Amino acid sequence: MTQKSNLSAGREYLAIPGPSVIPDAVLQAMHRAAPNIYAGALPDMMPGLVADLRRVARTRHHVAIYIGNGHAAWEAALANVIGAGDRVLVPATGSFGHDWGDMAAGLGAEVETLDFGKASAMDMARIGEALKADRSHAIKAVLAVHVDTSSSVRNDIAALRAVMDEAGHPALLMVDCIASLGCDVFEMDDWGVDVMVTACQKGLMVPPGMAFVFFNDKAGEVRRQMPRVSRYWDWTPRAAPDLFYQYWNGTAPTHHVYGLRAALDMIHAEGIEAVWRRHEVLAHAIWAACSAWGAGGSLAFNVAEPDARSRAVTSLKLESPQATALRDWTENQLGLTLGIGLGMATRGDPAWHGFFRLGHMGHINGHMIMGMLGGVDAGLKALDIPHGPGALEAASTVIATGQLSAGASE
């Protein structure tokens, strides 16, 4: 009998929805001795770095930088504008929407959640009704997730602002772009977003460790009316520092700053519109392959409507426990790590083994995506998981022609 080979030796491919693949240029920029934090290149680069962060966020307004992950950005944003007893509205389309609301509750806020499930985008009519019913304008902020990494649902933030304006509601529009910034189209100023939070480990292509809160003058005025904000989370000195250490309220994450400088250089050399287009085409290639597989088996999109899918992560379903078996096979046999079905079911629930996610954010290109899809295709065959043919051909056609699948707009 012919022995099957293990083909996992070589460079591994982490195809999870964050941390994303780190470019060599970023790693090389970080590979240096500790720098002087009081004078020299590191302090001198900060004004340009902040300006380039604003360019990615599409805003002319303010940014505060924190040492932390996306959850730190959530709390930092909330701490500056939400106090105990304040009310927030959370339209949730996955576990991260609920989690941000829970963090607000931990700060003493009253949280009203509109749960839209885990497979569809926000219902703007329901949000409009909730806002119009709040005649006293007790709701101080709407906490919206642009792309929920768990479900891969992408929400229409411009439409959400239009609903808020139509209702005449003065609440702050606060948006989580942790999974979407630098991947899905996002226009902070043009869409009327007051506060946006993100982190460095996904579309910004830097190892986890930095979080960012962007805010406009309206949010800044709300901050000025707050009776107190903790010294560490206060965005005021971070957004307008007199000295370098005030960007961080202490020692800087020095090597992350160098890595971020390299990542921003890459983004702006390509052009943010080109970055968005690259993610768009590669997402459609993935969806074309998944549609072909699903035509002859149980594989299905968690989000049926293409316009409601993220261009950075795709959540998929199989018969349990096939998803876990597929992830184990690709990782152990090919060195290809796929994402777990985070937030779709609890680990103790057998349904948990029926979900997996494909991360396609940041430093990715056509041959990487074709390699990932080829690995999944091999896994389906090796495990005898029923699936339709022609997936790789469908994906390569999208990449070759740049033509997007029908029914999904850019």
Secondary structure, 3 states (H helix, E strand, C coil): CCCCCCCCCCCCEEECCCCCCCCHHHHHHHCCCCCCCCCCHHHHHHHHHHHHHHHHHCCCCEEEEEECCHHHHHHHHHHHHCCCCCEEEEEECCHHHHHHHHHHHHCCCEEEEEECCCCCCCCHHHHHHHHHHCCCCCEEEEEEECECCCCCEECCHHHHHHHHHHCCCCCEEEEECCCCCCCCCCCCCCCCCCEEEEECCCCCCCCCCEEEEEECHHHHHHHHHCCCCCCCCCHHHHHCCCCHHHHCCCCCCHHHHHHHHHHHHHHHHHCHHHHHHHHHHHHHHHHHHHHHHHCCCCCEECCCCHHHECCCEEEEECCCCHHHHHHHHHHHHHCEEEEECCCCCCCCCHHHHHEEEEECCCCCCHHHHHHHHHHHHHHHHHCCCCCCCCHHHHHHHHHHHCCCCCCCCC
